[in-house]
Amino acid sequence: MKKIIGVALVCLSVVTVALFHRSFCLQVDAKECAQGTSVEPMSESQLAPGYYTYSSSEIEAARQRGDRVVLYFWAPWCSTCTSLDLDIKQKKTMVPPGVAVMRIDYDSARELKRQYNVVTQHTFVQIDSKGKELSSWVGGDFENFSKYLQ
């Protein structure tokens, strides 16, 4: 009987954490969170200098500028991701000069996640001009971002 109660409590805890985590959406209105709808990508004018929504045209533009390209796999339901996203947008100088950070929706980028072996949100992958991975790291500490760049 004690085992059954223990298992039930663990299951209840897991469900509670999952529901709380899903509802803890920064930058998303409560109605969208409750419905579980995804957030539309922000327009480029809303992102900070050096911070872009991923697209093949943005990758090509960054390469034309000679920028080092870093892919940032983020999710709107991830509190670390949304907090870092907001920090980058508010602190316009967070992205070092000559670096283009491409924000990618973690939930919809299945092929890119597979290509770069990304298994968790808030993963960064620096790529070369041919798309080959140079380095990768996980974390929301953007203050130490430059130390990971090659």
Secondary structure, 3 states (H helix, E strand, C coil): CHHHHHHHHHHHHHHHHHHHHHHCCCCCCHHHHHHCCCCCCCCHHHCCCCEEECCHHHHHHHHHHCCEEEEEEECCCCHHHHHHHHHHHHCCCCCCCCEEEEEEECCCCHHHHHHCCCCCCCEEEEECCCCCEEEEEECCCHHHHHHHCC
